[in-house]
């Protein structure tokens, strides 16, 4: 469960950056510039800040529940897995439909998402004993 707690902390930190408006960092190099050029994308979108705030609360609750071995964290884990799967599938489809022959990456990414989700469900189901102690 140590790995899951580390993932929760990582997602908390990333979502706190999202609440501050940081969305992405691009590092690019070229033959003309020997030093890498770093660009930061900052947005002031309220919807993204609300989503990031909710995510911080969810992952902080998960971390606390795992730390204290509360059964609510195990139940919340199922919601996180389902939400993560749906979010991944929707973002893949929306992104890929914007490019020519976008169905090709969809055909590749969706089964991979399903396989990862099945793996996470099997892993999470096995963790219930940790919370019953």
PLY file of the C-alpha trace (Angstrom):
ply
format ascii 1.0
element vertex 133
property float x
property float y
property float z
element edge 132
property int vertex1
property int vertex2
end_header
0.00 0.00 0.00
3.04 2.23 0.25
3.03 2.64 -3.55
-0.65 3.65 -3.53
0.03 6.25 -0.84
2.89 7.67 -2.92
0.57 7.86 -5.95
-2.02 9.69 -3.83
0.58 12.24 -2.71
1.74 12.70 -6.31
-1.82 13.32 -7.52
-2.45 15.72 -4.63
0.62 17.75 -5.59
-0.23 17.73 -9.31
-3.79 18.85 -8.63
-2.58 21.60 -6.30
-0.50 22.85 -9.23
-3.65 22.59 -11.34
-5.53 24.73 -8.82
-2.76 27.31 -9.15
-3.37 27.32 -12.90
-0.41 25.25 -14.13
-1.55 22.95 -16.91
1.59 21.80 -18.71
5.27 22.37 -19.21
6.82 21.99 -22.66
10.54 21.47 -23.11
11.85 21.86 -26.64
15.29 21.89 -28.20
16.52 22.72 -31.66
19.80 22.76 -33.58
19.86 26.55 -33.42
19.43 26.68 -29.62
21.87 24.64 -27.55
19.88 25.25 -24.35
16.42 23.73 -23.96
13.50 26.14 -24.17
10.95 25.66 -21.40
7.39 26.95 -21.80
4.75 26.81 -19.09
1.04 26.88 -19.87
-0.99 28.64 -17.18
-4.77 28.86 -17.34
-7.30 30.65 -15.21
-10.21 28.33 -16.06
-12.55 28.05 -13.06
-13.83 24.62 -14.13
-10.29 23.20 -14.06
-9.69 24.69 -10.62
-12.91 23.15 -9.26
-12.02 19.76 -10.78
-8.51 19.97 -9.31
-9.92 20.92 -5.90
-12.30 17.95 -5.90
-9.44 15.68 -6.94
-7.28 16.98 -4.07
-10.07 16.17 -1.61
-10.57 12.67 -3.06
-6.88 11.75 -3.06
-6.30 13.28 0.38
-9.20 11.19 1.69
-7.72 8.12 0.00
-4.31 8.79 1.56
-5.80 9.30 5.03
-7.99 6.21 4.69
-5.07 4.05 3.58
-2.87 5.41 6.36
-5.53 4.70 9.01
-6.74 1.48 7.31
-10.30 2.79 7.00
-12.69 0.67 4.89
-14.10 3.85 3.29
-10.80 4.23 1.41
-11.23 0.79 -0.14
-14.76 1.70 -1.28
-13.58 5.08 -2.57
-10.88 3.26 -4.53
-13.55 1.66 -6.73
-14.94 5.08 -7.56
-11.45 6.36 -8.41
-10.81 3.37 -10.70
-14.14 3.81 -12.51
-13.67 7.56 -12.86
-10.10 7.13 -14.11
-11.21 4.62 -16.74
-14.06 6.79 -17.99
-11.88 9.91 -18.00
-9.18 8.11 -19.99
-11.61 6.71 -22.56
-13.41 10.04 -23.06
-10.15 12.01 -23.40
-8.74 9.48 -25.89
-11.87 9.58 -28.04
-12.18 13.37 -27.97
-8.48 13.85 -28.77
-8.32 11.23 -31.50
-11.44 12.35 -33.34
-9.68 15.65 -34.07
-6.95 14.00 -36.16
-7.13 12.23 -39.52
-7.58 8.47 -39.15
-8.23 9.03 -35.45
-9.93 5.66 -35.16
-6.52 3.93 -35.28
-5.24 5.25 -31.92
-8.71 4.68 -30.45
-8.57 1.00 -31.46
-5.18 0.73 -29.76
-5.76 2.87 -26.65
-9.21 1.63 -25.59
-8.19 -2.05 -25.19
-5.06 -0.96 -23.30
-7.27 1.13 -20.99
-9.56 -1.86 -20.45
-6.61 -4.15 -19.63
-5.13 -1.64 -17.17
-8.54 -1.17 -15.53
-9.03 -4.92 -15.16
-5.56 -5.20 -13.60
-6.35 -2.36 -11.18
-9.69 -3.96 -10.23
-8.01 -7.31 -9.48
-5.27 -5.55 -7.50
-7.74 -3.41 -5.55
-10.01 -6.36 -4.75
-7.03 -8.15 -3.19
-6.35 -5.15 -0.94
-9.59 -5.43 1.04
-7.84 -7.55 3.68
-5.50 -4.63 4.41
-8.47 -2.50 5.47
-10.14 -5.17 7.61
-7.24 -5.33 10.09
0 1
1 2
2 3
3 4
4 5
5 6
6 7
7 8
8 9
9 10
10 11
11 12
12 13
13 14
14 15
15 16
16 17
17 18
18 19
19 20
20 21
21 22
22 23
23 24
24 25
25 26
26 27
27 28
28 29
29 30
30 31
31 32
32 33
33 34
34 35
35 36
36 37
37 38
38 39
39 40
40 41
41 42
42 43
43 44
44 45
45 46
46 47
47 48
48 49
49 50
50 51
51 52
52 53
53 54
54 55
55 56
56 57
57 58
58 59
59 60
60 61
61 62
62 63
63 64
64 65
65 66
66 67
67 68
68 69
69 70
70 71
71 72
72 73
73 74
74 75
75 76
76 77
77 78
78 79
79 80
80 81
81 82
82 83
83 84
84 85
85 86
86 87
87 88
88 89
89 90
90 91
91 92
92 93
93 94
94 95
95 96
96 97
97 98
98 99
99 100
100 101
101 102
102 103
103 104
104 105
105 106
106 107
107 108
108 109
109 110
110 111
111 112
112 113
113 114
114 115
115 116
116 117
117 118
118 119
119 120
120 121
121 122
122 123
123 124
124 125
125 126
126 127
127 128
128 129
129 130
130 131
131 132
